[in-house]
Amino acid sequence: MAASSSTSTPKTVFIIGAGASKEAGLPIGSELTKSIARALDIRYDRRTGNTSGDHIIYGAFGRIAAQDPTHIDLVPSLQHAAWRIRDAMPQAISIDNFIDTHSEDKQIELCGKLAIVRMILEAESNSALTVDHLRGNRPMNFEELESTWFNGFFRRLTEN
C-alpha cells in the first residue's frame, strides 16, 4: 500500500481579465460584437453574385440543412436568425448575454455560437499569440510580444 504524501505542491491559478489579450491583437467584447454583426450580415444577390457576411458561416448553414432534408427552408431560417443577432449587436451587452437571453431559440443559439467560434478563430490566427501548425509547427513568436505584458509574465513563470 502506497503511503500518501503529507506535503503537497501548492497550485497557482492566474485569473486574467478578458481584455488582457488586446495587446496581442485579440478583440475586446465591443469589437467582437461588431465583427459578429458584420459576419452575420449574410446576403447573397443571385443576379449580381454579390455577397456580404461570412461565407464560412453561410456554408455551415448549408451543411447543417443538408443533415435535415425534411426542413427545406432551414438555410433562410438560419439567415433570418443571423440577421436578428446582427441587428441586436449594437445594443447588446455581449454576444454571450444575447444568446443566453434567447436560449429558447435554438437557431439564435446556433448562429451566435458559430459566429463566436468563427470570429475568435479568425482573430487568433491574426494575433501575436498564433502558432501556425500548417507551416511546419512554427512556434509562438515571442518577439512580437516583447513590448506587451505577456513577455514579463512569461519570464516570471519560467525564471524562478
C-alpha positions in Angstrom: 0.0 0.0 0.0 1.4 3.3 -1.0 1.7 6.0 1.6 0.2 9.3 0.8 2.4 12.3 1.0 1.7 14.7 3.8 3.2 17.5 1.8 1.5 18.8 -1.3 2.7 21.1 -4.0 0.8 24.3 -3.9 -1.1 25.1 -7.1 -1.4 28.5 -8.5 -4.2 29.9 -10.6 -4.0 33.1 -12.6 -7.2 34.9 -13.4 -6.7 37.2 -16.3 -9.4 39.5 -17.5 -10.9 39.2 -20.9 -9.4 42.4 -22.2 -5.9 41.2 -21.3 -5.3 39.8 -24.8 -6.0 43.1 -26.5 -2.3 43.9 -26.7 -1.7 40.7 -28.6 -4.3 41.6 -31.2 -7.4 39.8 -29.9 -10.7 41.7 -29.7 -12.3 43.1 -26.7 -16.1 42.5 -26.2 -17.3 45.5 -28.2 -15.0 44.7 -31.1 -16.2 41.1 -31.0 -19.9 42.1 -31.2 -19.1 44.4 -34.2 -17.2 41.6 -36.1 -20.1 39.2 -35.3 -22.6 41.7 -36.6 -20.6 42.0 -39.9 -20.2 38.2 -40.2 -23.9 37.6 -39.7 -24.9 40.2 -42.3 -25.3 37.3 -44.7 -26.8 38.3 -48.0 -26.5 36.9 -51.5 -27.7 38.5 -54.7 -28.4 35.8 -57.3 -28.4 38.4 -60.1 -25.0 40.0 -59.4 -23.4 37.3 -57.2 -22.5 40.0 -54.6 -22.4 38.7 -51.1 -21.9 40.1 -47.6 -21.3 38.4 -44.3 -19.1 35.4 -43.6 -19.1 32.8 -46.3 -17.8 30.1 -44.0 -20.8 30.6 -41.6 -23.1 30.6 -44.6 -21.5 27.4 -45.8 -22.1 25.9 -42.4 -25.8 26.7 -42.7 -25.9 24.7 -45.9 -24.1 21.7 -44.3 -26.5 21.8 -41.3 -29.5 22.0 -43.6 -28.2 19.0 -45.6 -28.4 16.9 -42.5 -32.2 17.5 -42.3 -33.6 17.3 -45.8 -37.2 17.5 -44.4 -36.6 21.1 -43.3 -36.5 22.7 -46.8 -36.4 26.3 -45.5 -33.7 25.9 -42.9 -31.0 28.0 -44.6 -33.3 31.0 -45.0 -34.5 30.5 -41.4 -30.9 30.4 -40.1 -30.2 33.5 -42.2 -33.0 35.4 -40.5 -31.8 34.3 -37.1 -28.3 35.6 -38.1 -29.9 38.9 -39.0 -31.7 39.1 -35.7 -28.3 38.8 -34.0 -26.7 41.3 -36.4 -29.4 43.9 -35.7 -29.2 43.4 -31.9 -25.4 43.6 -31.5 -25.1 47.4 -31.3 -27.3 47.4 -28.2 -26.3 44.0 -26.7 -24.2 43.8 -23.5 -22.3 40.9 -25.2 -23.0 38.1 -27.6 -23.0 35.7 -24.7 -25.7 37.7 -22.9 -27.8 37.9 -26.1 -27.6 34.1 -26.7 -28.5 33.5 -23.0 -31.4 35.8 -23.2 -32.7 33.9 -26.3 -31.7 30.4 -25.1 -35.1 29.1 -26.1 -34.4 29.9 -29.7 -32.0 27.1 -31.0 -31.4 28.9 -34.3 -30.2 32.1 -32.5 -28.0 29.9 -30.2 -26.5 28.0 -33.2 -25.9 31.2 -35.3 -24.4 33.0 -32.3 -22.1 30.2 -31.4 -21.0 29.7 -35.0 -20.2 33.4 -35.2 -18.3 33.4 -31.9 -16.1 30.5 -32.9 -15.5 31.9 -36.4 -14.6 35.4 -35.2 -12.4 34.2 -32.3 -10.5 31.7 -34.6 -10.0 34.5 -37.2 -8.8 36.9 -34.6 -6.4 34.3 -33.1 -5.0 33.5 -36.5 -4.1 37.2 -36.9 -2.8 37.8 -33.4 0.6 37.7 -31.9 -0.4 34.6 -30.0 -0.9 32.4 -33.0 1.0 29.2 -33.6 1.0 28.1 -37.2 0.8 24.3 -37.3 0.2 24.3 -41.0 3.6 25.8 -41.8 5.9 23.4 -40.1 4.8 23.9 -36.5 6.0 27.5 -36.3 6.3 28.2 -32.6 4.9 31.3 -31.0 6.9 34.4 -31.9 7.8 35.9 -28.6 9.5 38.9 -30.3 6.0 40.1 -31.3 5.1 40.1 -27.6 8.3 42.0 -26.5 6.5 45.2 -25.6 3.4 43.7 -24.0 2.7 42.5 -20.5 2.9 38.9 -21.8 6.6 39.0 -22.0 7.2 39.9 -18.4 4.5 37.4 -17.3 6.2 34.5 -19.3 9.6 35.5 -17.8 8.2 35.3 -14.2 6.6 32.0 -14.9 9.8 30.4 -16.3 12.6 32.1 -14.4 12.5 31.0 -10.7 
